[in-house]
């Protein structure tokens, strides 16, 4: 779900489209994150039952089921001079696979997305003649098992929620690894060749336990020596880091981890012991370095560190992100094993986000290139470069853009009850609501523009419609308050007849993929305004670009590479650079109060949060000032204002704007996930296309 899940969906599409043998492994959740409703301006979360209507394409394979063990008591004992594992009284959960075919584009390649469902162990399915106590225990067991695959992303603000996340992560990791090894053995290939034949890719830290689970299978079940198993594991595992945000770099308290996964903890502890022996040989007497490189530190297990130590490759997902990993987040590990680190800039499947979402633009590209080869090989979109200067192409592109704005306007009128001007500039920010993504800066600036428009009727020179969309985590108070503010401002502006012919604000309820297919083709301006250094890559920026929107953004994530592709003439960049942000964090010299006291624009809009203009938003006022504006919203406010003015200036130049839109489309092929997957296949997985007749 969200960016990580959408990226994975793009990747498995590209794997199949390029005839690469690659499969996905996940959980078959009953409920998604939530269905978002806006009630009285507030986000309300309703259950989102993904399985309510069934799913025709999945295929249950109970004969491929595996057992996953939790709890119990695990220890080693000596038998005939050898150590053997004893795991007493585990709670056994049956993992049943549901397979979903992933079909290559106009091709015979069919890969698989394997979704694991938690079910009661075979031995517990019959109550028989049991005592009341035994029946109660089995009901508790059934409740535990069924809870594992019930909810996507349990609330991690509670102990129970965090424990359930760990249970989910080990459940699908163990099921997946066991399934992979079992399938490999059926081919008759030598287990010692496993690392040369199989690659297991850890997509962020959620599957990091693959390292320990593969070791468990190889040592406990296949009876390999530790040394042989470790060599195979490191040859097999690769890791992609998707974020530097601390809350996403998963850690687990040993006190919770060890009772839940006793054997896995034993293995991680031994991995760490041997790893630190090597570290001490490399850095004799440097205990500070030992702590920095330790997988288990101060009673906490670090999943990112386990992923780095247990694999042969570590990659970031944009050039700037990878450099930050190397210089800051994983700096000690980069110093220790620099050859592991590499970059693979993210991408999106153009077959969904251009061809599926924008058939009119697809037809124009087909006609212009005189070929559909770009459907499979998006780098051929480079052939559009000459058409950037073609007046007929630009005219057609602008006609398509207006057509798509009309389509989005119809959707908004039907769902929000607000009539939009399809000739207005559609300025759009759609993504998860989070402080570092700075939707708050966006709406504060709209408040500033609204006040200026009320004071000066000539201030607004071009009608603009501002769109927001995205969900806030149920327990993320500031994000939910930001949604409430957006809707309060929207309600005020959209009802104000003195300005609502020149500006409107829309919050798109329950934003997701299907609505995204309406939104991205309609956008004129792509808001990519995260605090520099915080967004690993972003993929919404690529979806907008591919459909001809101009990027208004900071030098963060893939924005940097979009700018490199199209040039400053065809994007608008503003704000602090990553190194400036990190310098402020390091020195602690930034003061939000200084910005408030010295910047009249900032002071004016912040006062509106507490003077009743839009209601009571003291929470956001205090967040920005008392908590010292963690993501530099106030510091970047003036630069953002200037950048938006520059965008408006360019929009008035219709010929230049059409050229910019064409330029963004023409240079977007390199941001297809096909290119990303080809790089993974070549540099990390060492796999080649297989042509199936």
PyMOL commands that set and color helices and strands:
alter all, ss='L'
color gray80, all
select helices_A, chain A and resi 2-17+122-124+132-148+159-186+191-197+205-207+210-221+226-236+246-248+254-260+262-282+287-293+303-309+319-329+331-336+338-340+350-356+359-369+373-375+378-389+391-416+435-437+439-455+477-495+513-522+540-546+559-566+568-570+578-587+592-598+600-608+618-625+637-652+654-666+669-671+673-685
alter helices_A, ss='H'
color red, helices_A
select strands_A, chain A and resi 24-27+35-39+42-46+58-70+73-79+82-88+91-103+110-120+200-203+237-240+251-253+296-297+300-302+314-316+341-343+425-430+464-469+503-508+525-528+550-553+571-573
alter strands_A, ss='S'
color yellow, strands_A
deselect
rebuild
show_as cartoon
